[in-house]
């Protein structure tokens, strides 16, 4: 049993089930609608159901064919990638898409010692330029491109 619980399939299956359950709980009072007239709860319920099936499948794989145990979790990468996502979520309205995307990549790059500054900045500015061109100018989404009040 210990080998099953430590397997990556078992742990990912539990994570998928927990995430699907959380989304279903948080969106439980939204109207579903139908496939022809989707309500605000239709897509979250559909995606959560698919995620739940995938989680159950991963658990089944873990029980019938336990794989290798997961490696040790390292706190630094998990924390810094999570912080970079929070910076993006809370900064996009104030700092705009371009600056926030650069910050996301730079903060996430601290998760590993293997990052090289030239490559990080090249990826950060390239991704920021592409994202801004695609989402703000190409798709005309109502996202500020630049920091508010500066331009």
Secondary structure, DSSP 8 states (H G I E B T S, - for coil): -HHHHTBHHHHHHHHHHHHHHHHHHHTTTS--B-SSSB-TTHHHHHHHHHHHHHHHHHHHHHHHS---B-----HHHHHHHHHHHHHHHHHHHHHHHHHHHHHHHHHHHTT-TT--HHHHHHHHHHHHHHHIIIIIIIS--S--SS-TTT-
